């Protein structure tokens, strides 16, 4: 029997404090969450489902012809939300790989999603993710820019040793900006969501450290650049200009 394709899940909620109603913000005629879902579909790796607790988000996504899964409104993280959706969409456990794509990356390059999944070609890797080399000096010291410290394991590939908001590693050489997109083996996602918050996760406020502290392996593919994440009105204005320029 042919092995099932990966399942791409996009968690979305309306509870943004810096940009209220963010998932439904219009970007060149389409809600942002629809723009993100279209990028995920363009990656061509498997079915795409938006996971949400909001009826308006679900309606907008369905109107665009994209599947949705309704989830509880009590989830504290996107990984918890996608896991609930997974148990509803695939109760028999057939899907081998689950991809978590953030719902605020409307300009995400579809190839970046494929790169995250590609990390799982290595059987020793539990979770795949992506990063880009930091070019601007100011980003190296910006705590809002999460850095991944990793050891090279192949061309444009790292095995993650740590994630931090500090400037790391010290000394000459590249520093990498982590991009929060993850491809999980099913067993890895099941293990991850069952774990309690870890010491370093709470200290750095970085969920992925929970996996490392539990001994899980994270493979990192290096991509060409960091996609625009929409967190503020200024970010939204930039995204709108990008799509208008591309007539997208």
TORNU-908373 format. One record per residue (C-alpha): residue number from 1; residue in one letter; x, y, z. Coordinates in steps of 0.1 Angstrom, whole numbers, always signed. Example, Ala and Ser with C-alpha at 12.3 -4.5 7.8 and 13.67 -1.06 7.14 Angstrom:
// residues 2
+-----+------+-------+-------+-------+
!  nr ! rest !     X !     Y !     Z !
+-----+------+-------+-------+-------+
!   1 !    A !  +123 !   -45 !   +78 !
!   2 !    S !  +137 !   -11 !   +71 !
+-----+------+-------+-------+-------+
***
This chain:
// residues 248
+-----+------+-------+-------+-------+
!  nr ! rest !     X !     Y !     Z !
+-----+------+-------+-------+-------+
!   1 !    X !    +0 !    +0 !    +0 !
!   2 !    X !   +13 !   +35 !    -9 !
!   3 !    X !   +24 !   +56 !   +21 !
!   4 !    X !    +2 !   +85 !   +28 !
!   5 !    X !   +14 !  +120 !   +20 !
!   6 !    X !   +23 !  +145 !   +47 !
!   7 !    X !    -6 !  +166 !   +61 !
!   8 !    X !    -1 !  +204 !   +63 !
!   9 !    X !   -19 !  +220 !   +92 !
!  10 !    X !   -22 !  +258 !   +97 !
!  11 !    X !   -33 !  +269 !  +132 !
!  12 !    X !   -53 !  +301 !  +133 !
!  13 !    X !   -70 !  +321 !  +160 !
!  14 !    X !   -83 !  +357 !  +163 !
!  15 !    X !   -67 !  +365 !  +197 !
!  16 !    X !   -39 !  +387 !  +185 !
!  17 !    X !   -33 !  +416 !  +208 !
!  18 !    X !   -10 !  +436 !  +185 !
!  19 !    X !   -31 !  +432 !  +154 !
!  20 !    X !   -67 !  +423 !  +161 !
!  21 !    X !   -84 !  +401 !  +136 !
!  22 !    X !   -51 !  +393 !  +120 !
!  23 !    X !   -60 !  +360 !  +101 !
!  24 !    X !   -88 !  +379 !   +82 !
!  25 !    X !   -68 !  +410 !   +74 !
!  26 !    X !   -72 !  +418 !   +37 !
!  27 !    X !   -41 !  +414 !   +16 !
!  28 !    X !   -48 !  +424 !   -20 !
!  29 !    X !   -83 !  +411 !   -20 !
!  30 !    X !   -78 !  +379 !    +1 !
!  31 !    X !   -77 !  +372 !   +39 !
!  32 !    X !   -42 !  +366 !   +51 !
!  33 !    X !   -50 !  +331 !   +63 !
!  34 !    X !   -61 !  +323 !   +27 !
!  35 !    X !   -28 !  +337 !   +13 !
!  36 !    X !    -9 !  +314 !   +37 !
!  37 !    X !   -30 !  +284 !   +28 !
!  38 !    X !   -25 !  +290 !    -9 !
!  39 !    X !   +13 !  +290 !    -3 !
!  40 !    X !   +10 !  +257 !   +15 !
!  41 !    X !   -11 !  +242 !   -13 !
!  42 !    X !   +16 !  +254 !   -38 !
!  43 !    X !   +42 !  +234 !   -19 !
!  44 !    X !   +25 !  +203 !   -33 !
!  45 !    X !   +34 !  +179 !    -5 !
!  46 !    X !    +0 !  +169 !    +7 !
!  47 !    X !   -35 !  +180 !   +19 !
!  48 !    X !   -37 !  +214 !   +36 !
!  49 !    X !   -61 !  +221 !   +65 !
!  50 !    X !   -66 !  +253 !   +85 !
!  51 !    X !   -72 !  +245 !  +122 !
!  52 !    X !   -92 !  +271 !  +140 !
!  53 !    X !  -117 !  +278 !  +168 !
!  54 !    X !  -133 !  +307 !  +150 !
!  55 !    X !  -163 !  +304 !  +127 !
!  56 !    X !  -154 !  +335 !  +107 !
!  57 !    X !  -120 !  +322 !   +99 !
!  58 !    X !  -134 !  +288 !   +90 !
!  59 !    X !  -160 !  +304 !   +67 !
!  60 !    X !  -134 !  +325 !   +49 !
!  61 !    X !  -111 !  +295 !   +43 !
!  62 !    X !  -139 !  +273 !   +31 !
!  63 !    X !  -151 !  +300 !    +7 !
!  64 !    X !  -116 !  +298 !    -9 !
!  65 !    X !  -120 !  +261 !   -13 !
!  66 !    X !   -96 !  +250 !   +15 !
!  67 !    X !  -105 !  +225 !   +42 !
!  68 !    X !  -109 !  +235 !   +78 !
!  69 !    X !  -109 !  +216 !  +111 !
!  70 !    X !  -127 !  +232 !  +141 !
!  71 !    X !  -108 !  +230 !  +174 !
!  72 !    X !  -112 !  +240 !  +210 !
!  73 !    X !  -107 !  +276 !  +221 !
!  74 !    X !   -86 !  +266 !  +251 !
!  75 !    X !   -53 !  +257 !  +233 !
!  76 !    X !   -22 !  +276 !  +245 !
!  77 !    X !    -1 !  +268 !  +214 !
!  78 !    X !    -3 !  +260 !  +178 !
!  79 !    X !   +11 !  +226 !  +183 !
!  80 !    X !   -17 !  +217 !  +207 !
!  81 !    X !   -42 !  +230 !  +182 !
!  82 !    X !   -29 !  +210 !  +153 !
!  83 !    X !   -27 !  +178 !  +174 !
!  84 !    X !   -64 !  +181 !  +182 !
!  85 !    X !   -71 !  +186 !  +145 !
!  86 !    X !   -49 !  +156 !  +136 !
!  87 !    X !   -68 !  +133 !  +159 !
!  88 !    X !  -101 !  +143 !  +142 !
!  89 !    X !   -88 !  +142 !  +107 !
!  90 !    X !   -67 !  +110 !  +110 !
!  91 !    X !   -80 !   +90 !  +140 !
!  92 !    X !   -64 !   +57 !  +127 !
!  93 !    X !   -29 !   +72 !  +127 !
!  94 !    X !   -22 !   +67 !   +90 !
!  95 !    X !    -5 !  +101 !   +83 !
!  96 !    X !   +32 !   +97 !   +88 !
!  97 !    X !   +43 !  +134 !   +88 !
!  98 !    X !   +25 !  +165 !  +100 !
!  99 !    X !   +37 !  +200 !   +90 !
! 100 !    X !   +28 !  +230 !  +111 !
! 101 !    X !   +28 !  +262 !   +91 !
! 102 !    X !   +23 !  +295 !  +109 !
! 103 !    X !    -8 !  +314 !   +98 !
! 104 !    X !   +10 !  +348 !   +96 !
! 105 !    X !   +34 !  +341 !   +68 !
! 106 !    X !   +16 !  +352 !   +37 !
! 107 !    X !   +47 !  +355 !   +15 !
! 108 !    X !   +62 !  +321 !   +25 !
! 109 !    X !   +81 !  +305 !    -3 !
! 110 !    X !   +65 !  +270 !    -9 !
! 111 !    X !   +99 !  +255 !   -13 !
! 112 !    X !  +106 !  +264 !   +24 !
! 113 !    X !   +79 !  +239 !   +34 !
! 114 !    X !   +94 !  +212 !   +12 !
! 115 !    X !  +128 !  +219 !   +28 !
! 116 !    X !  +114 !  +214 !   +63 !
! 117 !    X !   +99 !  +180 !   +53 !
! 118 !    X !  +131 !  +170 !   +35 !
! 119 !    X !  +149 !  +170 !   +68 !
! 120 !    X !  +130 !  +139 !   +77 !
! 121 !    X !  +147 !  +119 !   +50 !
! 122 !    X !  +173 !  +114 !   +77 !
! 123 !    X !  +158 !   +86 !   +99 !
! 124 !    X !  +176 !  +100 !  +129 !
! 125 !    X !  +156 !  +133 !  +128 !
! 126 !    X !  +124 !  +136 !  +147 !
! 127 !    X !  +114 !  +172 !  +137 !
! 128 !    X !  +124 !  +192 !  +106 !
! 129 !    X !  +125 !  +230 !  +105 !
! 130 !    X !  +143 !  +258 !   +86 !
! 131 !    X !  +166 !  +288 !   +91 !
! 132 !    X !  +183 !  +315 !   +71 !
! 133 !    X !  +216 !  +332 !   +76 !
! 134 !    X !  +214 !  +366 !   +93 !
! 135 !    X !  +227 !  +394 !   +71 !
! 136 !    X !  +218 !  +425 !   +91 !
! 137 !    X !  +240 !  +431 !  +122 !
! 138 !    X !  +210 !  +445 !  +142 !
! 139 !    X !  +192 !  +412 !  +139 !
! 140 !    X !  +221 !  +394 !  +156 !
! 141 !    X !  +214 !  +412 !  +189 !
! 142 !    X !  +176 !  +415 !  +186 !
! 143 !    X !  +159 !  +391 !  +211 !
! 144 !    X !  +129 !  +390 !  +189 !
! 145 !    X !  +150 !  +372 !  +163 !
! 146 !    X !  +154 !  +336 !  +174 !
! 147 !    X !  +187 !  +320 !  +166 !
! 148 !    X !  +194 !  +284 !  +161 !
! 149 !    X !  +228 !  +270 !  +171 !
! 150 !    X !  +236 !  +238 !  +152 !
! 151 !    X !  +263 !  +215 !  +139 !
! 152 !    X !  +266 !  +211 !  +101 !
! 153 !    X !  +256 !  +176 !   +90 !
! 154 !    X !  +255 !  +182 !   +52 !
! 155 !    X !  +251 !  +209 !   +25 !
! 156 !    X !  +228 !  +235 !   +39 !
! 157 !    X !  +218 !  +213 !   +68 !
! 158 !    X !  +223 !  +215 !  +105 !
! 159 !    X !  +214 !  +194 !  +135 !
! 160 !    X !  +200 !  +218 !  +161 !
! 161 !    X !  +219 !  +220 !  +194 !
! 162 !    X !  +201 !  +250 !  +209 !
! 163 !    X !  +176 !  +278 !  +202 !
! 164 !    X !  +181 !  +312 !  +218 !
! 165 !    X !  +171 !  +348 !  +218 !
! 166 !    X !  +207 !  +357 !  +226 !
! 167 !    X !  +235 !  +363 !  +201 !
! 168 !    X !  +250 !  +328 !  +195 !
! 169 !    X !  +273 !  +312 !  +187 !
! 170 !    X !  +302 !  +334 !  +197 !
! 171 !    X !  +331 !  +340 !  +173 !
! 172 !    X !  +335 !  +341 !  +136 !
! 173 !    X !  +310 !  +324 !  +113 !
! 174 !    X !  +274 !  +326 !  +103 !
! 175 !    X !  +245 !  +331 !  +127 !
! 176 !    X !  +211 !  +317 !  +117 !
! 177 !    X !  +176 !  +331 !  +121 !
! 178 !    X !  +152 !  +303 !  +130 !
! 179 !    X !  +119 !  +303 !  +111 !
! 180 !    X !   +91 !  +287 !  +131 !
! 181 !    X !   +79 !  +261 !  +106 !
! 182 !    X !   +80 !  +224 !  +116 !
! 183 !    X !   +76 !  +190 !  +100 !
! 184 !    X !   +70 !  +163 !  +127 !
! 185 !    X !   +71 !  +126 !  +124 !
! 186 !    X !   +37 !  +116 !  +139 !
! 187 !    X !   +53 !   +99 !  +169 !
! 188 !    X !   +74 !  +130 !  +176 !
! 189 !    X !   +43 !  +152 !  +176 !
! 190 !    X !   +25 !  +129 !  +199 !
! 191 !    X !   +54 !  +128 !  +223 !
! 192 !    X !   +60 !  +166 !  +221 !
! 193 !    X !   +24 !  +176 !  +230 !
! 194 !    X !   +24 !  +152 !  +259 !
! 195 !    X !   +55 !  +167 !  +275 !
! 196 !    X !   +53 !  +194 !  +302 !
! 197 !    X !   +69 !  +227 !  +296 !
! 198 !    X !  +106 !  +224 !  +301 !
! 199 !    X !  +130 !  +246 !  +321 !
! 200 !    X !  +148 !  +263 !  +292 !
! 201 !    X !  +115 !  +266 !  +272 !
! 202 !    X !  +101 !  +287 !  +300 !
! 203 !    X !  +132 !  +307 !  +304 !
! 204 !    X !  +138 !  +315 !  +267 !
! 205 !    X !  +100 !  +314 !  +259 !
! 206 !    X !  +108 !  +291 !  +230 !
! 207 !    X !   +86 !  +260 !  +227 !
! 208 !    X !  +110 !  +240 !  +205 !
! 209 !    X !  +135 !  +238 !  +234 !
! 210 !    X !  +110 !  +213 !  +250 !
! 211 !    X !  +118 !  +189 !  +223 !
! 212 !    X !  +156 !  +193 !  +226 !
! 213 !    X !  +155 !  +190 !  +264 !
! 214 !    X !  +135 !  +157 !  +260 !
! 215 !    X !  +163 !  +143 !  +238 !
! 216 !    X !  +145 !  +147 !  +205 !
! 217 !    X !  +164 !  +156 !  +174 !
! 218 !    X !  +157 !  +186 !  +152 !
! 219 !    X !  +171 !  +189 !  +117 !
! 220 !    X !  +174 !  +224 !  +102 !
! 221 !    X !  +174 !  +231 !   +65 !
! 222 !    X !  +190 !  +264 !   +54 !
! 223 !    X !  +169 !  +285 !   +31 !
! 224 !    X !  +176 !  +317 !   +12 !
! 225 !    X !  +157 !  +342 !   +33 !
! 226 !    X !  +133 !  +349 !   +61 !
! 227 !    X !   +96 !  +352 !   +51 !
! 228 !    X !   +77 !  +383 !   +62 !
! 229 !    X !   +58 !  +375 !   +94 !
! 230 !    X !   +28 !  +397 !  +100 !
! 231 !    X !   +26 !  +408 !  +137 !
! 232 !    X !   +19 !  +445 !  +135 !
! 233 !    X !    +1 !  +470 !  +112 !
! 234 !    X !   +35 !  +480 !   +97 !
! 235 !    X !   +41 !  +443 !   +88 !
! 236 !    X !    +6 !  +441 !   +73 !
! 237 !    X !   +12 !  +473 !   +52 !
! 238 !    X !   +44 !  +457 !   +39 !
! 239 !    X !   +27 !  +425 !   +30 !
! 240 !    X !    +0 !  +444 !   +11 !
! 241 !    X !   +26 !  +463 !    -8 !
! 242 !    X !   +44 !  +431 !   -17 !
! 243 !    X !   +12 !  +415 !   -32 !
! 244 !    X !    +2 !  +447 !   -50 !
! 245 !    X !   +36 !  +449 !   -66 !
! 246 !    X !   +33 !  +413 !   -77 !
! 247 !    X !    -3 !  +417 !   -87 !
! 248 !    X !    -9 !  +387 !   -66 !
+-----+------+-------+-------+-------+
***
